[in-house]
Amino acid sequence: MKHAKHTGGRPPLGKARKQEYRITLRLDTEHKLRLQALARAAGRPRTEVLRQLIAAGRVRERLRREHLDFMSQLKGMARNLNQLTRLAHAKGFTGIVSRHATIVASIEGLLRNLRDDR
């Protein structure tokens, strides 16, 4: 009896996605400390920081606790906005215009803070 070839597991990566090239990089102390500081601020390994710098020309840090707090506030405001929208469809938009504008302004402010802080 022949045994079938095992085909389970993750499919192999394509040639473009496989990280098969190794580059040796020599840095002086200043550049090494700068790379370490970038990696620490981003919360990512140094190799990932270098990949991001090559691909995008910049490194974005991970979301911090303040960012997560902004996100939870944003979710709450979005829920309120959805409730107001339902109410507007049921009773008419004229009764909720002022509350709607206040929530939209708050959401825009939170999004601005998130964008400027990262």
KETORTOR-910996 format. One record per residue: x, y, z of N, C-alpha, C in turn; residue in one letter. Coordinates in steps of 0.05 Angstrom, whole numbers, plus 5000, padded with zeros to 4 digits. Layout:
N
XYZXYZXYZa/...
//
This chain:
118
501749765000500050005000501850255000m/501250434982502850684980501750885000k/503551035012502851255030502651515015h/500551665020500151925007502152125019a/503052305002504852515012503352705031k/504652775053503352945073503153225061h/500653335059500253595047499253805067t/499253735093498353925113500354135119g/499654315136501454535144501254775127g/502854975133502855225119504055185091r/502755315071503955295044506555445043p/508355365025510955495024510655785014p/512455955025512456245017513456264988l/512456474974513456524948516156654949g/517556654927520256754925520357054934k/518357204928518357494935518057534965a/516657354979516057405008518157265026r/519657085015521656935031524057115038k/524757125063526957295072529457125072q/530757105050533056925047535757075045e/535657335044538157495040539057605067y/541557575074542657675099544557895092r/544358115106546158345102547558405128i/550158425127551758495150552058805150t/551558925172551659215174553559295197l/555459455191557259555211556459845218r/556159895244555360165253557360265274l/557660525275559160645297557360665321d/558460735343556860735368554460915367t/554761155355552461345353550161225338e/550761105314548660995298547360745311h/548960585325547960355338546060435361k/546760635376545060725397542460855386l/542660985364540361105351538460885341r/539560675329537860445320536560315344l/537960275365536860155389534560325401q/534960585401532960765411530460755393a/530760755367528560725349526960465354l/528460245357527259985361525759985388a/526860105408525660105435523060275434r/523160505420520860685418518660555402a/519360405381517460275364516460015377a/517859905396517159655408517459425389g/519359445371519859245350522759165350r/523458935339526258855337527759035317p/530359055320531959225303531659155274r/531558895268531258815240528658915228t/526558905243523959005233524059305229e/525459445247525759735244527159795218v/529359655212530859695187529159635163l/527559415164525759355141523759575136r/522659685158520659905155522060155143q/524460205153525960445142526560405112l/527160165104527760115076525160145059i/522960025069520460025054519060295054a/518860425077517260665079518860925085a/521360895092522861135099522361235127g/520761095143520261175170519360935187r/519360975213518560755231516360865248v/514060725249511860805266511860635291r/511560765313511560615339508960465343e/508960275361506560125368504660315383r/502160225385500260385400500960375429l/500960605442501560625471498860615486r/499060615512496660605529494860845524r/495961085520494361315514492761285488e/494161165468492761115442490460925446h/490860715462488660525467486360665482l/486960845500484860995514483261165494d/484761295475483461455454481561275438f/482561035431480960855415478460775429m/478560715455476160635470474160875472s/475161115475473461355475472161385448q/473661335427472661355400470461155395l/470760915405468660705402466160795415k/466360905440463960995454462561215439g/464061405428462861625413461561515387m/462761325375461661205350458961075357a/458760935380456260815388454061035392r/454861255405452961475410452061595383n/453961625364453261735338451361545323l/451761285325449961095312447161115325n/446961145351444361165364442961425355q/444461635353443261895344442361865315l/443861725299443061685271440361535269t/440161325285437661175286435361355295r/435861515316433861695326433061895304l/434961995289434462185268432662065246a/433161815240431561685219428661645230h/428361595255425761545267424161805271a/425562015282424062255290424662495274k/426662485257427362715241429962835251g/431462945233434163035239434263305254f/432263465252432363735264432563725294t/431663515307431663515337434363435348g/436163325332438763225343441163355331i/440763565315443063695301445263785320v/444563905342446664015361448163785374s/446863575383448263355395449963215375r/449063185350450563065329453163215323h/452963475321455263645316457363625338a/456463615363458263595386459863325385t/458463115379459762855378461762845355i/460962945332462762945308465263105314v/464963335327467263505334469163355354a/467963205373469663055392471162835378s/469762695359471062485344473362595328i/472962815314475062935298477463015316e/476963115340479063185358480662945367g/479362725373480762485381482462375358l/481262375334482862275311485262455305l/484962715309487262895306489462835326r/488662785352490562725372492062465366n/490562265357491862005350493762045327l/492962185306494662225283497162385290r/496862595305499162765311501062645332d/500062465348501662345369503362115359d/502661995337504161765326506261855308r/
//
